[in-house]
């Protein structure tokens, strides 16, 4: 099985992708790259170059694993659009996963259980929080974070800021973002029904900032 993993959730690290093969139940990474600050418009050409180098026709991809959020609006939209576009030209299934789902196995192993949070950067001094207990993803300001009952291990690209804000209530895992293999692994778990269903569409935590036109005029939401 040939797998493409796409991750555009982190505005800090940029868009990443990986090409992997599932062989005898084990994932083998054939190529992985993250392009900090790279224009999302250049991703299709870069991907095609790597597919050509591996002699993997895009039409022969079997699974496209794509991060749906939470995170960068632009990066998520770009990678999801690419995933669905490639699926139209191939037999590949598109499976969406969250950042927390991809990081969960590594965080769970490091924490020795479910005492961990995945925290992702948001705008205006806020972060998105994913927990392993089924609580919906929430957004919180760094100066008004929920305080865990017991110390938690943090992963995700906002873990440094959240650890500083929570002090002794949190520790850093050093896992700032999922690898391509982690994204692919979470997608395979969802495909095999080990994770609950999730649409391969952007995961929006905040309400939209653009409002519907009123009296023929388009109005902007809160800045």
C-alpha positions as CSV (number, residue, x, y, z in Angstrom):
1,X,0.0,0.0,0.0
2,X,1.3,3.5,-0.9
3,X,0.3,6.3,1.3
4,X,0.6,10.1,1.1
5,X,0.6,12.0,4.4
6,X,-0.1,15.7,4.4
7,X,0.1,18.1,7.3
8,X,-0.6,21.8,6.9
9,X,-1.8,22.5,10.5
10,X,1.3,24.4,11.8
11,X,1.8,27.9,10.7
12,X,5.1,27.9,12.5
13,X,6.7,24.9,10.7
14,X,4.9,25.2,7.4
15,X,3.5,22.4,5.3
16,X,4.9,18.9,5.5
17,X,4.3,15.8,3.5
18,X,5.5,12.2,3.4
19,X,5.3,9.2,1.1
20,X,5.1,5.9,2.9
21,X,4.6,2.2,2.1
22,X,2.7,-0.2,4.3
23,X,4.5,-3.5,4.0
24,X,3.6,-6.6,6.0
25,X,1.7,-4.3,8.5
26,X,4.6,-2.0,9.0
27,X,5.0,1.6,7.7
28,X,8.2,2.5,5.8
29,X,8.9,6.1,5.1
30,X,10.1,6.6,1.6
31,X,10.3,10.4,1.7
32,X,9.5,13.1,4.2
33,X,9.9,16.9,4.1
34,X,8.7,20.0,5.9
35,X,8.8,23.3,4.1
36,X,9.0,26.1,6.6
37,X,7.4,29.2,5.2
38,X,6.9,27.7,1.8
39,X,4.1,29.0,-0.3
40,X,1.3,26.4,-0.4
41,X,1.0,26.9,-4.1
42,X,4.3,25.2,-4.7
43,X,3.3,22.0,-2.9
44,X,1.8,20.1,-5.9
45,X,4.9,20.6,-8.0
46,X,7.2,19.5,-5.1
47,X,5.0,16.5,-4.5
48,X,5.0,15.5,-8.1
49,X,8.8,15.8,-8.2
50,X,9.1,13.3,-5.3
51,X,6.6,10.9,-6.8
52,X,8.5,10.9,-10.0
53,X,11.8,10.3,-8.1
54,X,10.2,7.3,-6.4
55,X,8.5,6.2,-9.6
56,X,5.2,6.3,-7.9
57,X,2.4,7.5,-10.2
58,X,0.0,9.7,-8.4
59,X,-2.9,7.6,-9.7
60,X,-1.4,4.5,-7.9
61,X,-1.7,6.1,-4.4
62,X,-3.9,3.9,-2.1
63,X,-4.5,6.2,0.8
64,X,-4.1,9.9,1.5
65,X,-3.8,10.7,5.1
66,X,-4.4,14.4,5.8
67,X,-4.4,16.5,9.0
68,X,-7.7,18.3,9.3
69,X,-6.8,20.6,12.3
70,X,-6.8,22.3,14.5
71,X,-4.3,24.8,13.2
72,X,-3.5,27.1,10.3
73,X,-6.5,28.0,8.2
74,X,-4.4,28.4,5.0
75,X,-2.3,25.3,5.5
76,X,-5.3,23.1,6.2
77,X,-7.3,24.3,3.3
78,X,-4.3,23.9,0.9
79,X,-3.5,20.4,2.0
80,X,-7.1,19.2,2.1
81,X,-7.8,20.7,-1.4
82,X,-4.7,18.8,-2.7
83,X,-5.8,15.6,-1.0
84,X,-9.3,15.7,-2.5
85,X,-8.0,16.7,-5.9
86,X,-5.6,13.8,-6.0
87,X,-8.3,11.4,-4.9
88,X,-10.4,12.4,-7.9
89,X,-7.6,11.3,-10.2
90,X,-6.8,8.1,-8.4
91,X,-8.4,5.3,-6.4
92,X,-7.0,6.7,-3.2
93,X,-9.2,7.0,-0.1
94,X,-8.9,10.3,1.8
95,X,-8.8,9.9,5.6
96,X,-8.6,12.9,7.9
97,X,-7.0,12.9,11.4
98,X,-6.4,15.6,14.0
99,X,-3.0,16.7,15.3
100,X,-3.8,15.2,18.6
101,X,-4.8,11.9,17.1
102,X,-1.5,11.7,15.3
103,X,0.5,12.7,18.4
104,X,-1.5,10.6,20.8
105,X,0.5,7.3,20.6
106,X,3.8,9.0,21.2
107,X,2.4,11.2,24.0
108,X,0.6,8.2,25.6
109,X,3.8,6.2,25.6
110,X,5.8,9.1,27.1
111,X,3.1,9.9,29.7
112,X,2.5,6.3,30.7
113,X,-1.2,6.8,30.2
114,X,-3.7,9.5,29.2
115,X,-2.4,12.4,31.2
116,X,-1.4,14.5,28.2
117,X,-2.7,17.4,26.1
118,X,-2.0,18.3,22.5
119,X,-1.9,22.1,22.2
120,X,-1.7,23.9,18.9
121,X,-1.1,27.5,18.1
122,X,-4.1,29.8,17.4
123,X,-4.3,33.5,16.7
124,X,-4.5,36.4,19.1
125,X,-2.6,34.8,21.9
126,X,-4.7,31.7,22.1
127,X,-4.2,27.9,21.7
128,X,-6.3,24.9,20.7
129,X,-6.4,22.1,23.3
130,X,-7.0,18.4,22.4
131,X,-7.4,15.9,25.2
132,X,-7.5,12.1,25.1
133,X,-10.8,12.0,27.2
134,X,-13.2,12.8,24.4
135,X,-13.7,16.4,25.4
136,X,-14.2,18.5,22.2
137,X,-11.3,20.6,21.0
138,X,-11.4,24.0,22.8
139,X,-9.7,27.3,22.3
140,X,-8.3,29.2,25.2
141,X,-6.2,32.3,25.9
142,X,-2.8,31.7,27.3
143,X,-3.7,33.9,30.3
144,X,-6.9,31.9,30.9
145,X,-6.0,28.3,30.4
146,X,-7.9,25.5,32.2
147,X,-5.8,24.1,35.0
148,X,-5.5,20.3,34.9
149,X,-6.4,18.4,38.1
150,X,-3.0,16.6,37.8
151,X,0.1,17.6,35.9
152,X,-0.1,16.8,32.2
153,X,2.4,16.1,29.5
154,X,2.2,18.6,26.6
155,X,2.8,18.0,22.9
156,X,2.1,20.2,19.8
157,X,3.5,23.4,18.5
158,X,2.1,25.5,21.4
159,X,3.5,23.3,24.1
160,X,6.4,25.6,25.1
161,X,4.0,28.6,25.6
162,X,1.4,26.5,27.5
163,X,4.1,24.9,29.7
164,X,5.4,28.4,30.6
165,X,1.8,29.5,31.4
166,X,0.9,26.4,33.5
167,X,4.1,26.1,35.4
168,X,4.2,23.0,37.6
169,X,0.9,21.8,36.2
170,X,2.6,20.7,32.9
171,X,5.7,19.3,31.5
172,X,7.1,19.4,27.9
173,X,7.3,16.2,25.8
174,X,9.4,17.7,23.0
175,X,6.9,16.4,20.5
176,X,6.0,19.6,18.6
177,X,4.3,18.0,15.6
178,X,3.5,14.6,14.2
179,X,5.7,12.8,11.7
180,X,4.4,11.6,8.4
181,X,4.4,8.1,9.8
182,X,2.3,9.3,12.8
183,X,-0.2,10.9,10.5
184,X,-0.4,7.8,8.3
185,X,-0.7,5.6,11.4
186,X,-3.7,7.6,12.7
187,X,-5.3,7.4,9.3
188,X,-4.9,3.7,9.2
189,X,-6.4,3.4,12.7
190,X,-9.4,5.5,11.5
191,X,-9.8,3.4,8.4
192,X,-9.8,0.2,10.5
193,X,-12.4,1.7,12.9
194,X,-10.0,2.0,15.8
195,X,-10.8,5.8,15.8
196,X,-14.4,7.2,15.5
197,X,-15.5,8.6,12.1
198,X,-14.3,12.1,11.2
199,X,-15.0,13.9,7.9
200,X,-11.9,14.8,5.9
201,X,-12.8,18.4,6.1
202,X,-11.3,21.4,8.0
203,X,-11.8,21.2,11.7
204,X,-13.1,24.6,12.7
205,X,-13.0,25.3,16.4
206,X,-13.8,29.1,16.3
207,X,-16.9,30.5,14.6
208,X,-16.2,32.1,11.2
209,X,-15.0,35.7,11.3
210,X,-16.8,36.6,8.0
211,X,-20.5,37.2,8.2
212,X,-23.1,36.6,5.5
213,X,-23.9,39.7,3.4
214,X,-26.4,42.0,5.0
215,X,-28.5,44.2,2.6
216,X,-26.2,43.4,-0.2
217,X,-23.1,44.3,1.7
218,X,-20.4,41.9,3.0
219,X,-19.4,42.6,6.6
220,X,-16.3,41.4,8.5
221,X,-16.4,39.7,11.8
222,X,-14.4,40.6,14.9
223,X,-10.7,41.1,14.2
